[in-house]
Amino acid sequence: MDDATGTPTRITPPQEAMSTLVDSVGTLAKLMADEALAEEKIQASQVALAAVKKKISESLVRSYITHGPNISMPEDLMSQEQYYERLLLALEEMKRELAQKIRPLQLQIVEANREYLRETFDSKIRRLNRCLEKIDKKTLAFRQPLEEYNSIRSELQNLNDKLEQLGAVPLDLPSGPGSSDLREMIISRVEYLKSLGKI
């Protein structure tokens, strides 16, 4: 499938699994509709066959009453009975064949659903790991401003020491962590931002 620019759209594994699942469900729905139709025809044929058998019985009783033991079989009713019996056999066979197709397809749908969920899970895991990699990268990037911070703070402390040596009152340094440890710096800044209500 192409996108609006004409570039072929790459189907990701979860999408492939979902496509298979949708196709299987569509096939299953058609087979189950065929099975329901076959069952409906079976029931209708059974009703018709029962009616024909009833007519045959009634006809035989009338024939016996009229002609005694020399009973003549009504040929048209007998042919109808044979027709419905053959139809029932054919419909039952059709239903069995449909059932044989439906069961494996149901299992296939279950497996396709499992595969879709597994692939979706794997895809989310990969995204999660990429997020962690970004967090790690950003965390490690704190080293440079931390080194700069420590360097400037050290310079300010040296300037204060020189002022004190010259008899001047040392100037206040900005509040902030005095540690050069990256972990302690991050914790300190997180607590500071919390105190401001920013996180």
N, C-alpha and C positions, 0 to 999 in steps of 0.2 A: 504494500500500500504506500502511495506517495503522499507527502504533505502538500500544503498550498504552494510551496516553492518548486514542487516537482522532485524534491529529494526523497529517495526511498526511505520510508519510516522503518526503523529497526524495532522488531518485536522483542521485548525482553522475555526471559524465561517464564515469569509468572503470567504474562499475557498469553504466551504460547499454551501454558497449562489451562488457562481460563478459556481460551479458544477451543481447545480439545473438549473441555468440560461442557461448554455451550453446545457444541456439535453433537456430543453424546446425548445430552439431555433432549435436544431436538429430535434425534433419532428414536430415543426411548419414548418420547411423547407420541410419536407417530405409531410406533409398534403397539403401545398401550391402547391407542385409539382403535387400531385395527383389531386388537384382542377384544375390546369392549363391543365393537361392531359384530365380531364373530359370535360372541356370547349372546348378543341380542338376536342374531339370526338363529342360533341354536334354540333359544327359548321359543322363538316364533315357530320354528319347525316342529319342536316338540308339541306345542299346542295344536298345530295343524295335523300332526300325526295322530295325536290322541283323538281328535275329532274324526279323522278318517277311520280309525279302529273302532270308534263308537258306532259309526255308520255301518261298518262291516258287521259288527255284532248284531245290530238291530236288523240289518238285512237278512242275516243268517237265521235269526229267530223267526222273522216273517216267512222266510222260505220254508223253514221246518214246519211251521204251523200250516202253511198252504200245501206243501208237497210231501210232507213227512220226511223219512230218512234220506230221500234223494234230494240233497241240498245242492243247489247251484251257486258257485262262488261268483259274486259280482266283479267282473273283470276290470271295470273302470276304477272301482274302489281299490282293488288289489294292486293295480298299476300305480295308483296314487300312493298307497302305503309303501310300495317298493321305492318309489321316487323319494319320498320323505326320509325313508331309512337310509338310502344312499346319500342324500343331502346331509343328514345328520352325521354320518360317518366322515364325510368330506370336511364338514365344519369342525368336528372334533379333532380331526387330524391337523387342520389349519391352526386350531387353537393350541395344540401341542407344539407345533413348529414355532408359533409365535412365542410361547412360553420358553422354549429352548433358546430363542434369540434374546428375549428380555432379560433372563437371569445373568448371562455373561455381561450384558450391557450395563445392568445395575452395578455389578462388581467393578466394571470399568469406570463408571461414574464415580463410585466411592474412591477408587484409586486415583483418578484424575483430580478429585477434590483434595485428597491427601497431598498429592504432588504439588498442587497449586499452593496449598497452605505451607508446605515445606519450602517451596521456592520463594514464596512471599516472605517467610521468616528469614531465609538466608539473605534475601535482598535487604530487609530491614537491618539485619546484623551488619551487613557491609556498610550501610549508611551510618549506623551507630558507630562503627569503628572509624569511619571517616570523620565523624564529629569529634571523637576522642583525639584523633590525630591533629585536628585543627586546634582543639583545646591545648594539647601538648605543645604545638607550635607557638601558639600565643603565649603560653606560660613561659616557654624558653626565651621568647622575645623580650620578656620583662628584664632579662639580665642586663641588657644594654642600658636602659634608663636607670636601673638600680646602680650600676657601676658609675654612671654619670652623677646620680644623686649622691652617692657616697663620696665621690671625688669633690663635688661642690661643697658638701657639708664639711668635709675635712679642710678645705680651703677657708671656709667661713670660720671654723674653729681656730685655724692658724692666725687669721686676721684678728680675731677676738683676743688671742694670746698676746699678740703684738700690742694691741691697744692697752691691755692690762699692764704690760711691761712699761708702757709709756705713761702709766698712771691714770689712764682713762677707764671709765666704767665699761665693762664688756657689753656688747649689744645682744639683744635677745635673738636667739636662733629660732626659725620657724618650727612649730611643733611638728613632730614626725618621728618615725622610728629611727633609732640610731644603729640598728643592726644591719650588717651587710649580708645576712642570710636571706636567700631568696624566699624560702618557705615562710620565715617570720615576717618578711616584708609583705607578702601576699595576704597572710592572715591579718596583719595590722591594717592594711588598706581595706580589706573586706569589712572588718569591724568598724572602721571609720565611716565607710559608706553606709553601713547599717545604722550607725548613729545619726546619720543625716536623713535616714528614711528612704534612701535611694535603692536599696535592695532588701 
